Amino acid sequence: MAQPQAPMRPSRQLAVLAAIFIVLAALVWFGGSGGWRNRLEPKLGLDLIGGTTVTLQAQNLEGNQKPTKDQMETARSIIDQRVNGLGVAEAEVVVEGDNNIVVSLPGKSDDRLKQIGQTAELRFRMVLGSTGDTGATNSSASASPSASTGASKQPSATASATAPASAAPSATSAAPSATASQPAAAATTAKPSESVAADLATQRTAVQNKIGQAAWAAALAEQAPVDFSKDPTKAVLYEPFKTLSGAEVAVLPPSIQYNIPYITCDMLKNRPVGSISKASEPAVACEPGTKYQLDVAKVLGTDVKSANSGIDSQNGKWTVNLSFNGTGQNAWTDLTRVAYNNGQDSKQVAVVLDNEVVSAPVIQNVIPGDATISGTFTKSEAQLLASQLQYGALPLSFTSQDAQSISATLGSSHLEAGLLAAGIGMLLVVLYSFFYYRLLGAVIMLSLVLSGLLVFMAIVLLGRSMGFTLSLAGFAGFIVSLGVAADSFVIYFERLKDEIHEGRSPRSAVPRAWVRARRTIISANFITLMAAGILYFVSIGSVKGFAFALGVATILDLVVVFLFRHPIMTLFARSKAFLSPRVSGLGRVLEGSKTDAAAPTTRRNRPKEA
């Protein structure tokens, strides 16, 4: 038989619960900003407010091993750049689990996000020319190629077997080498399929009409970056280029992208990833402050064997060491030979990742082996460049596990349905508890209200601190938790009935019933937590949200059980109403116990006659 508890002071547990409420409420209110609605509003998922979500699973093509944490973070950073390059504002890109990346755009639908998971495109291209990024508002740009911003920090590439040469850059030239591949004026050299060519022609026609035929023809005829200070009329003629979007800039011939100052690096960066030039086509790309005219790609990211950062033992500066596989090494040697002997001042090779130049080292000599990229790198800059080169060499590929777009109207409908379902579930539990337990039903109702408030404050705080969003699946998890809470009520109250039926008074039955029910309640909630934990760690997407919500609600239910339900029952047991069979809901049990107590025991104990 369970031993009765020592006399408890329920006021202590209730005071602890009150302190928890005060602390959480203060964090919710003072941790937010703006009006009361912003302070109290939880972070809702896309299926409740509308938007687009894409879950991408990373796969390592070189084996069955999962990508490392660093690889996933690099991939997340590059995908985030791709999303921003689409011109999508307020999108969130996070790593979920060991090999999933989730892209979320709340409040609006954008199917372009579903295409961002294609493998990153890392390419090595010889620099044909460079010019400063003048910006669309600067009408006094110089036609001569400028020394790029921060030119003194220009990295250089040398053979790893020799000491790195000086990091001072060579002057660059806007005019392409006679021996280099000259980009075509009106079209690229690739031969796309008829459908792709027709689509490109249609898009170019639309851009020509927007720019105007005169400006288009004049831009095609330019052979070098335009100097508006020398020819102010062109500043007016080319004004329409300011209005182009990233997608429209992408269909322009590379010569126009490079020669027209109004085509800024921001516009080039915002070109859609899938629309940038193929490896076999010339290209134009930027690094901060400098726009580059680039030859076809002779070395690809898949040719890279490894890349890592380190400190040069001779000068103590940070460098990036780069090695290639068999075919890549030959291609790299040929590329450095052409760049070094191209007959012009520019001897650079640009490393291009998607739309951006991540490095453009000066080739100091022909490099037959591994390369060392040196310059005035900081530790973080060297590590970033090494990770970008290594990421292109993995390669990581992504498969779309879940992609959906939900309108704001449908999201609002989901939110209303979730609130309605939660309200109906709580109402049914409350009605049943009052019908079956009467006064004890008030304990159930108050417990559910307190649990609901704790869950609400937890959702708000988790949304601010760790980005937790309440989804429709999360609503389902909280609704299921109502059943878990109701189950603990039933266990406790039925144990209480058993104690009274065994002849104990209601007041003495409460602590004994708690001792007997406590272990069962903890076991039941622990099993629920185990199930939620397993679901959380082995699932993705909405199922993970369901598991997390169920786990949080179960933990908070245990808090309410120990700090409110049992202490308040102890206080109720001391009231006269609790002793009333009709009020307390223990009517038949109390009446039965009184009848048993009043029944004569002489006949029951009388010995049988011979």
C-alpha positions as CSV (number, residue, x, y, z in Angstrom):
1,M,0.0,0.0,0.0
2,A,1.3,3.5,-0.9
3,Q,2.5,5.5,2.1
4,P,0.9,8.8,2.7
5,Q,2.8,12.0,1.9
6,A,4.1,14.2,4.7
7,P,1.9,17.3,5.2
8,M,2.5,19.6,2.3
9,R,2.1,23.4,1.9
10,P,0.3,23.9,-1.4
11,S,1.0,27.6,-1.2
12,R,4.6,27.0,-2.0
13,Q,4.0,25.2,-5.3
14,L,1.4,27.8,-6.3
15,A,3.9,30.6,-5.5
16,V,6.5,28.9,-7.7
17,L,4.0,28.6,-10.5
18,A,3.0,32.3,-10.1
19,A,6.7,33.2,-10.3
20,I,7.1,31.2,-13.5
21,F,4.1,33.0,-15.0
22,I,5.5,36.4,-14.0
23,V,8.9,35.7,-15.5
24,L,7.5,34.4,-18.8
25,A,5.1,37.2,-19.1
26,A,7.8,39.8,-18.5
27,L,10.0,38.1,-21.2
28,V,7.2,38.1,-23.6
29,W,6.2,41.7,-23.1
30,F,9.6,43.4,-22.6
31,G,11.4,41.1,-25.1
32,G,9.2,42.3,-28.0
33,S,8.9,45.7,-29.7
34,G,6.2,47.8,-31.2
35,G,2.5,47.7,-30.1
36,W,0.8,45.1,-27.9
37,R,-0.1,43.0,-30.9
38,N,3.6,42.7,-32.1
39,R,4.7,41.9,-28.5
40,L,2.1,39.1,-28.1
41,E,2.0,37.7,-31.7
42,P,3.7,34.3,-32.1
43,K,5.7,33.4,-35.2
44,L,3.3,31.6,-37.5
45,G,4.2,29.1,-40.1
46,L,3.7,29.5,-43.8
47,D,0.7,27.2,-43.9
48,L,-1.0,29.6,-41.5
49,I,-0.1,32.9,-43.1
50,G,0.6,31.8,-46.7
51,G,4.0,31.7,-48.5
52,T,6.4,29.3,-50.1
53,T,8.6,26.7,-48.4
54,V,11.2,24.4,-49.9
55,T,13.0,21.6,-48.0
56,L,16.2,20.5,-49.7
57,Q,18.1,17.4,-48.8
58,A,21.8,17.4,-49.4
59,Q,23.5,14.4,-50.9
60,N,27.3,13.8,-51.2
61,L,27.9,12.4,-54.6
62,E,31.3,11.1,-53.6
63,G,29.9,8.5,-51.2
64,N,27.3,7.6,-48.7
65,Q,28.7,9.8,-45.9
66,K,26.6,12.7,-44.8
67,P,27.8,16.3,-45.5
68,T,29.7,17.8,-42.7
69,K,28.5,20.7,-40.6
70,D,30.9,23.1,-42.4
71,Q,29.7,21.9,-45.8
72,M,26.1,22.4,-44.9
73,E,26.8,25.9,-43.6
74,T,28.6,26.9,-46.8
75,A,25.8,25.5,-48.8
76,R,23.3,27.4,-46.7
77,S,25.3,30.6,-47.3
78,I,25.4,30.2,-51.0
79,I,21.7,29.3,-51.3
80,D,20.9,32.4,-49.2
81,Q,22.9,34.4,-51.7
82,R,20.9,32.8,-54.5
83,V,17.6,33.7,-52.8
84,N,18.7,37.3,-52.4
85,G,19.8,37.3,-56.0
86,L,16.3,36.6,-57.0
87,G,15.2,39.8,-55.4
88,V,13.2,38.0,-52.8
89,A,13.0,39.9,-49.5
90,E,12.4,38.5,-46.0
91,A,13.2,34.9,-47.0
92,E,14.8,32.7,-44.4
93,V,17.3,29.9,-45.1
94,V,18.2,27.6,-42.3
95,V,19.9,24.2,-41.8
96,E,17.6,21.7,-40.3
97,G,19.0,18.4,-39.0
98,D,22.1,16.9,-40.5
99,N,21.4,17.2,-44.2
100,N,18.4,19.4,-44.8
101,I,18.2,23.1,-45.8
102,V,14.8,24.8,-45.5
103,V,14.0,27.9,-47.4
104,S,10.9,29.9,-46.3
105,L,9.3,33.0,-47.6
106,P,6.3,34.1,-45.5
107,G,3.3,36.0,-46.7
108,K,3.7,35.5,-50.4
109,S,4.0,32.8,-53.1
110,D,7.1,32.6,-55.2
111,D,7.7,29.4,-57.3
112,R,11.2,30.6,-58.2
113,L,12.4,29.4,-54.8
114,K,11.7,25.8,-55.9
115,Q,14.6,26.0,-58.4
116,I,17.3,27.2,-56.1
117,G,18.5,23.8,-55.0
118,Q,20.6,23.1,-58.1
119,T,24.2,22.4,-57.5
120,A,26.4,25.5,-57.2
121,E,28.4,26.3,-60.3
122,L,32.0,27.0,-59.6
123,R,34.1,28.0,-62.6
124,F,37.6,29.3,-63.4
125,R,37.7,31.9,-66.1
126,M,40.5,34.0,-67.6
127,V,40.0,37.8,-67.1
128,L,39.8,39.6,-70.4
129,G,39.2,43.0,-68.9
130,S,38.0,44.8,-65.8
131,T,36.4,48.1,-65.0
132,G,35.1,49.9,-61.9
133,D,31.5,49.4,-60.8
134,T,30.4,53.0,-61.4
135,G,26.8,52.6,-60.4
136,A,23.7,53.7,-62.3
137,T,23.8,57.2,-60.7
138,N,27.4,58.1,-61.4
139,S,27.5,59.7,-64.8
140,S,31.2,60.6,-64.8
141,A,32.5,57.0,-65.0
142,S,35.8,56.7,-66.7
143,A,36.1,54.5,-69.7
144,S,39.6,53.4,-68.8
145,P,39.7,50.4,-66.6
146,S,40.1,51.4,-63.0
147,A,42.3,49.7,-60.5
148,S,39.7,47.8,-58.6
149,T,38.6,48.9,-55.2
150,G,41.1,47.7,-52.7
151,A,43.6,46.9,-55.5
152,S,46.4,46.7,-53.0
153,K,44.7,43.6,-51.7
154,Q,44.6,41.8,-55.0
155,P,45.6,38.2,-54.5
156,S,48.1,36.3,-56.6
157,A,48.3,32.7,-57.6
158,T,51.6,30.9,-57.6
159,A,52.9,27.3,-57.7
160,S,52.8,25.8,-54.3
161,A,56.4,24.6,-54.6
162,T,57.7,28.2,-54.7
163,A,57.4,31.1,-52.4
164,P,54.4,33.3,-53.1
165,A,55.2,36.4,-55.2
166,S,54.2,39.9,-54.2
167,A,50.5,40.5,-53.8
168,A,50.7,43.7,-55.9
169,P,48.3,43.5,-58.8
170,S,49.0,43.9,-62.4
171,A,47.2,46.7,-64.2
172,T,44.1,45.3,-66.1
173,S,43.0,46.1,-69.6
174,A,39.5,46.5,-70.8
175,A,40.4,45.4,-74.3
176,P,40.3,41.7,-74.9
177,S,43.5,39.9,-76.0
178,A,43.8,39.1,-79.6
179,T,44.5,35.5,-78.7
180,A,41.7,35.3,-76.2
181,S,38.2,34.3,-77.1
182,Q,36.3,37.4,-78.1
183,P,32.7,37.5,-76.9
184,A,30.2,37.9,-79.7
185,A,28.4,41.1,-79.9
186,A,24.9,40.0,-80.7
187,A,24.8,36.5,-79.3
188,T,26.8,34.0,-77.3
189,T,28.8,31.3,-79.0
190,A,26.7,28.4,-77.5
191,K,24.2,26.6,-79.6
192,P,21.2,26.0,-77.4
193,S,18.3,23.8,-78.3
194,E,15.6,25.4,-80.6
195,S,13.2,25.9,-77.7
196,V,15.8,27.6,-75.5
197,A,17.0,29.7,-78.4
198,A,13.5,30.8,-79.2
199,D,12.8,31.7,-75.6
200,L,16.0,33.7,-75.4
201,A,15.2,35.5,-78.7
202,T,11.7,36.3,-77.3
203,Q,13.2,37.7,-74.1
204,R,15.8,39.7,-76.0
205,T,13.2,41.2,-78.3
206,A,11.2,42.3,-75.2
207,V,14.3,44.0,-73.7
208,Q,15.2,45.6,-77.1
209,N,11.7,47.1,-77.2
210,K,12.1,48.4,-73.6
211,I,15.5,49.9,-74.3
212,G,14.8,51.2,-77.7
213,Q,16.4,50.1,-81.0
214,A,18.8,53.1,-81.1
215,A,20.2,52.4,-77.7
216,W,20.4,48.7,-78.3
217,A,22.3,49.1,-81.6
218,A,24.7,51.6,-80.1
219,A,25.3,49.4,-77.1
220,L,26.1,46.4,-79.4
221,A,28.7,48.5,-81.3
222,E,30.6,49.5,-78.2
223,Q,34.1,47.9,-78.0
224,A,35.1,49.1,-74.6
225,P,33.5,50.4,-71.4
226,V,31.7,53.7,-72.1
227,D,33.1,56.9,-70.7
228,F,30.2,59.3,-70.1
229,S,32.5,62.2,-69.2
230,K,33.9,62.1,-72.8
231,D,30.6,61.6,-74.5
232,P,27.7,63.0,-72.4
233,T,25.1,62.2,-75.1
234,K,25.6,58.5,-74.4
235,A,24.7,59.0,-70.7
236,V,21.3,60.1,-72.0
237,L,21.0,57.5,-74.7
238,Y,21.7,54.6,-72.4
239,E,19.4,55.8,-69.6
240,P,16.8,53.0,-70.2
241,F,19.4,50.4,-69.1
242,K,18.9,51.7,-65.6
243,T,15.3,50.3,-65.5
244,L,16.3,46.7,-66.2
245,S,15.7,43.9,-63.7
246,G,18.2,41.1,-63.0
247,A,16.3,38.7,-65.2
248,E,16.4,41.2,-68.1
249,V,20.1,41.9,-67.7
250,A,20.7,38.2,-67.9
251,V,19.5,38.0,-71.6
252,L,21.8,40.9,-72.6
253,P,25.0,39.9,-74.6
254,P,28.1,39.9,-72.4
255,S,29.5,42.8,-74.3
256,I,26.6,45.1,-73.3
257,Q,26.7,43.8,-69.7
258,Y,30.3,44.8,-69.5
259,N,30.5,48.0,-71.6
260,I,27.5,49.9,-70.3
261,P,28.2,51.6,-66.9
262,Y,24.5,51.6,-66.1
263,I,24.6,47.8,-65.8
264,T,25.9,47.8,-62.2
265,C,27.3,44.9,-60.1
266,D,24.0,44.9,-58.1
267,M,22.1,44.2,-61.3
268,L,24.5,41.5,-62.4
269,K,24.3,39.9,-58.9
270,N,20.5,39.7,-59.2
271,R,20.5,37.7,-62.4
272,P,18.7,34.4,-61.9
273,V,21.1,31.5,-61.2
274,G,19.8,29.4,-64.0
275,S,20.3,32.2,-66.6
276,I,24.0,32.9,-66.2
277,S,26.4,32.0,-69.0
278,K,27.3,28.4,-69.5
279,A,30.8,27.2,-69.1
280,S,31.3,27.3,-72.9
281,E,30.2,31.0,-73.1
282,P,31.9,34.2,-72.2
283,A,30.5,35.9,-69.1
284,V,30.5,39.1,-67.0
285,A,30.6,39.0,-63.2
286,C,31.7,41.2,-60.3
287,E,33.5,41.3,-57.0
288,P,32.9,44.3,-54.8
289,G,33.9,47.4,-56.7
290,T,35.0,45.7,-59.9
291,K,33.2,44.4,-63.0
292,Y,35.1,41.7,-65.0
293,Q,34.8,40.6,-68.6
294,L,35.5,36.9,-68.6
295,D,36.5,34.2,-71.1
296,V,34.9,30.8,-71.3
297,A,35.4,28.5,-68.3
298,K,38.4,26.2,-68.8
299,V,38.3,24.7,-65.3
300,L,35.2,23.7,-63.3
301,G,34.4,23.1,-59.7
302,T,34.4,19.4,-60.2
303,D,38.1,19.6,-61.2
304,V,39.0,20.8,-57.7
305,K,40.3,18.0,-55.5
306,S,40.7,20.0,-52.2
307,A,41.1,23.5,-50.9
308,N,42.2,24.7,-47.5
309,S,43.5,27.8,-45.7
310,G,46.7,28.2,-43.8
311,I,49.5,30.5,-42.8
312,D,52.5,30.9,-45.1
313,S,55.6,29.9,-43.0
314,Q,57.8,32.5,-44.8
315,N,55.8,35.7,-44.4
316,G,53.2,34.7,-41.8
317,K,50.2,35.7,-44.1
318,W,47.1,33.7,-44.6
319,T,46.9,31.8,-47.9
320,V,44.5,29.4,-49.7
321,N,46.0,26.2,-51.0
322,L,44.3,24.6,-54.0
323,S,44.8,21.2,-55.6
324,F,43.2,19.6,-58.6
325,N,42.4,16.1,-59.8
326,G,44.1,14.5,-62.8
327,T,42.1,16.1,-65.6
328,G,41.6,19.3,-63.6
329,Q,45.4,19.7,-63.1
330,N,46.0,19.7,-66.9
331,A,43.2,22.1,-67.5
332,W,44.5,24.4,-64.7
333,T,48.0,24.3,-66.1
334,D,46.8,25.2,-69.6
335,L,44.6,28.0,-68.2
336,T,47.5,29.6,-66.2
337,R,49.7,29.3,-69.3
338,V,47.2,31.2,-71.5
339,A,46.6,33.8,-68.8
340,Y,50.3,34.3,-68.1
341,N,51.3,34.5,-71.8
342,N,48.2,36.3,-73.2
343,G,50.2,39.4,-74.3
344,Q,48.3,41.9,-72.3
345,D,48.6,43.5,-68.8
346,S,45.8,41.4,-67.4
347,K,47.1,38.1,-66.1
348,Q,44.2,37.2,-63.8
349,V,42.0,34.2,-63.4
350,A,38.6,34.8,-61.9
351,V,37.0,32.2,-59.6
352,V,33.3,32.6,-60.2
353,L,30.6,31.0,-58.0
354,D,27.1,31.4,-59.4
355,N,26.9,35.2,-60.3
356,E,29.8,36.4,-58.3
357,V,33.6,36.5,-58.5
358,V,34.9,35.2,-55.2
359,S,38.6,35.7,-56.1
360,A,40.6,37.0,-59.1
361,P,44.2,36.2,-58.4
362,V,47.0,37.5,-60.6
363,I,48.9,34.6,-62.3
364,Q,52.6,35.0,-61.4
365,N,53.8,32.1,-63.6
366,V,52.6,29.0,-65.3
367,I,51.5,26.6,-62.5
368,P,52.0,22.9,-63.3
369,G,51.1,21.7,-59.8
370,D,49.0,22.7,-56.9
371,A,48.3,26.4,-56.5
372,T,48.6,28.9,-53.6
373,I,46.5,32.0,-53.6
374,S,48.2,34.7,-51.5
375,G,47.3,38.2,-50.7
376,T,46.4,40.3,-47.7
377,F,43.7,37.9,-46.4
378,T,42.4,37.9,-42.9
379,K,41.8,34.5,-41.3
380,S,38.1,34.6,-41.9
381,E,38.5,35.7,-45.6
382,A,41.0,32.9,-46.3
383,Q,38.7,30.3,-44.6
384,L,35.6,31.6,-46.5
385,L,37.4,31.4,-49.9
386,A,38.7,27.9,-49.1
387,S,35.2,26.8,-48.1
388,Q,33.7,28.3,-51.3
389,L,36.3,26.5,-53.4
390,Q,35.9,23.2,-51.5
391,Y,32.1,23.5,-51.8
392,G,32.3,23.6,-55.5
393,A,34.5,20.6,-55.4
394,L,32.3,18.3,-53.3
395,P,30.0,18.5,-55.1
396,L,26.8,18.7,-53.1
397,S,23.6,18.0,-54.9
398,F,20.1,18.7,-53.5
399,T,16.9,16.9,-53.9
400,S,13.6,18.6,-53.1
401,Q,11.9,16.8,-50.3
402,D,9.0,19.2,-49.9
403,A,8.0,22.2,-51.9
404,Q,4.7,24.0,-51.6
405,S,3.2,27.5,-52.2
406,I,0.2,28.5,-50.1
407,S,-1.8,31.6,-50.7
408,A,-2.4,34.1,-47.9
409,T,-6.2,33.4,-48.1
410,L,-5.7,29.6,-47.7
411,G,-3.2,30.3,-44.9
412,S,-5.8,32.3,-43.0
413,S,-8.3,29.5,-43.5
414,H,-5.9,27.1,-42.0
415,L,-5.3,29.3,-39.0
416,E,-9.0,29.7,-38.4
417,A,-9.5,25.9,-38.7
418,G,-6.7,25.3,-36.3
419,L,-8.1,27.7,-33.7
420,L,-11.5,26.2,-34.1
421,A,-10.3,22.7,-33.7
422,A,-8.3,23.6,-30.5
423,G,-11.4,25.4,-29.1
424,I,-13.7,22.6,-29.8
425,G,-11.3,20.1,-28.3
426,M,-10.9,22.1,-25.1
427,L,-14.6,22.7,-24.8
428,L,-15.4,19.0,-25.1
429,V,-12.9,18.2,-22.4
430,V,-14.3,20.9,-20.1
431,L,-18.0,19.8,-20.7
432,Y,-17.2,16.2,-20.0
433,S,-15.2,17.0,-16.9
434,F,-18.0,19.1,-15.4
435,F,-20.6,16.5,-16.3
436,Y,-18.6,13.6,-14.8
437,Y,-16.6,15.3,-12.0
438,R,-18.6,18.5,-11.2
439,L,-16.5,20.6,-8.8
440,L,-13.4,18.7,-9.9
441,G,-14.2,19.8,-13.4
442,A,-13.2,23.3,-12.3
443,V,-9.7,22.0,-11.5
444,I,-9.5,20.5,-15.0
445,M,-10.7,23.7,-16.6
446,L,-8.3,25.9,-14.7
447,S,-5.4,23.5,-15.4
448,L,-6.2,23.6,-19.2
449,V,-6.3,27.4,-19.1
450,L,-3.0,27.6,-17.3
451,S,-1.5,25.1,-19.7
452,G,-2.8,27.1,-22.6
453,L,-1.2,30.3,-21.3
454,L,2.1,28.6,-20.7
455,V,2.1,27.1,-24.2
456,F,1.2,30.5,-25.7
457,M,4.1,32.3,-23.9
458,A,6.5,29.4,-24.8
459,I,5.5,29.7,-28.5
460,V,6.2,33.4,-28.5
461,L,9.5,33.1,-26.7
462,L,10.7,30.1,-28.8
463,G,9.8,32.0,-32.0
464,R,12.0,34.9,-30.9
465,S,14.9,32.9,-29.5
466,M,15.2,29.9,-31.9
467,G,13.0,30.8,-34.8
468,F,10.2,28.3,-33.9
469,T,7.2,28.8,-36.1
470,L,3.7,27.5,-35.2
471,S,2.4,25.5,-38.2
472,L,-0.8,23.6,-38.7
473,A,1.0,20.4,-37.7
474,G,2.0,22.2,-34.5
475,F,-1.7,23.0,-33.8
476,A,-2.4,19.3,-34.2
477,G,0.4,18.5,-31.7
478,F,-1.1,20.9,-29.1
479,I,-4.6,19.4,-29.7
480,V,-3.3,15.9,-29.1
481,S,-1.7,17.2,-25.9
482,L,-5.2,17.9,-24.6
483,G,-5.8,14.2,-24.6
484,V,-2.6,13.7,-22.7
485,A,-3.6,16.2,-20.1
486,A,-7.1,14.8,-19.8
487,D,-5.6,11.3,-19.3
488,S,-3.6,12.5,-16.3
489,F,-6.8,14.0,-14.8
490,V,-8.6,10.7,-15.2
491,I,-5.7,8.8,-13.6
492,Y,-5.6,11.1,-10.6
493,F,-9.3,11.4,-10.0
494,E,-10.0,7.7,-10.4
495,R,-7.2,7.0,-7.9
496,L,-8.9,9.4,-5.6
497,K,-12.2,7.4,-6.0
498,D,-10.4,4.2,-5.2
499,E,-9.0,5.6,-1.9
500,I,-12.4,6.8,-0.9
501,H,-14.0,3.5,-1.8
502,E,-11.5,1.8,0.5
503,G,-12.9,3.7,3.4
504,R,-10.7,6.8,3.7
505,S,-12.0,10.3,4.2
506,P,-11.8,12.6,1.2
507,R,-9.2,14.7,2.9
508,S,-6.9,11.8,3.6
509,A,-7.6,10.3,0.2
510,V,-6.1,13.2,-1.7
511,P,-2.4,12.8,-0.7
512,R,-2.7,9.0,-0.9
513,A,-4.3,9.2,-4.4
514,W,-1.5,11.5,-5.5
515,V,1.2,9.1,-4.4
516,R,-0.4,6.3,-6.3
517,A,-1.2,8.3,-9.4
518,R,2.0,10.3,-9.7
519,R,4.2,7.5,-11.0
520,T,1.6,6.5,-13.6
521,I,1.2,10.1,-14.8
522,I,5.0,10.6,-15.1
523,S,5.3,7.3,-17.0
524,A,2.5,8.2,-19.4
525,N,4.0,11.6,-20.1
526,F,7.5,10.2,-20.4
527,I,6.3,7.7,-23.1
528,T,4.7,10.6,-25.0
529,L,7.9,12.6,-24.8
530,M,9.9,9.6,-26.1
531,A,7.5,9.3,-29.1
532,A,7.7,13.0,-29.8
533,G,11.5,12.9,-29.5
534,I,11.8,10.0,-31.9
535,L,9.5,11.7,-34.4
536,Y,11.4,15.0,-34.1
537,F,14.8,13.4,-34.9
538,V,13.8,11.1,-37.7
539,S,11.4,13.3,-39.5
540,I,11.5,16.5,-41.5
541,G,9.1,19.3,-42.3
542,S,5.6,19.4,-40.8
543,V,6.0,16.1,-38.9
544,K,8.9,17.6,-37.0
545,G,6.8,20.6,-36.1
546,F,4.0,18.2,-34.8
547,A,6.6,16.4,-32.7
548,F,8.1,19.5,-31.2
549,A,4.7,21.0,-30.3
550,L,3.6,17.8,-28.7
551,G,6.8,17.6,-26.7
552,V,6.6,21.2,-25.5
553,A,2.9,20.8,-24.5
554,T,3.6,17.5,-22.6
555,I,6.5,19.1,-20.6
556,L,4.3,22.1,-19.7
557,D,1.5,19.7,-18.7
558,L,3.8,18.1,-16.2
559,V,4.6,21.6,-14.8
560,V,0.9,22.3,-14.3
561,V,0.3,18.8,-12.7
562,F,3.0,19.3,-10.1
563,L,2.7,23.0,-9.4
564,F,-1.1,23.5,-9.7
565,R,-3.3,20.4,-10.0
566,H,-2.1,18.6,-6.9
567,P,-1.7,21.7,-4.7
568,I,-5.2,23.0,-5.7
569,M,-6.7,19.6,-4.9
570,T,-5.1,19.7,-1.5
571,L,-6.8,23.1,-0.9
572,F,-10.1,21.9,-2.2
573,A,-10.0,18.9,0.1
574,R,-10.0,21.2,3.0
575,S,-13.3,22.9,1.9
576,K,-16.8,21.9,2.9
577,A,-17.9,21.7,-0.8
578,F,-15.4,18.9,-1.4
579,L,-17.2,16.9,1.3
580,S,-20.5,17.3,-0.4
581,P,-21.2,14.2,-2.7
582,R,-23.3,16.2,-5.2
583,V,-20.9,19.1,-5.5
584,S,-17.5,17.3,-5.6
585,G,-18.5,14.8,-8.2
586,L,-17.7,11.9,-5.8
587,G,-21.3,11.3,-4.9
588,R,-21.7,7.6,-5.5
589,V,-18.3,6.9,-4.1
590,L,-18.8,8.9,-0.9
591,E,-22.3,7.6,-0.4
592,G,-21.0,4.0,-0.9
593,S,-18.2,4.5,1.6
594,K,-20.7,5.9,4.2
595,T,-23.0,2.9,3.6
596,D,-20.1,0.5,4.0
597,A,-19.1,2.3,7.2
598,A,-22.6,2.1,8.6
599,A,-23.3,-1.5,7.7
600,P,-23.3,-4.0,10.7
601,T,-20.3,-6.3,10.8
602,T,-21.8,-8.9,13.3
603,R,-23.3,-11.0,10.5
604,R,-20.2,-10.7,8.4
605,N,-18.0,-11.8,11.2
606,R,-20.4,-14.2,12.8
607,P,-18.9,-17.8,12.9
608,K,-20.7,-20.5,11.2
609,E,-23.0,-22.7,13.3
610,A,-22.2,-26.3,13.6
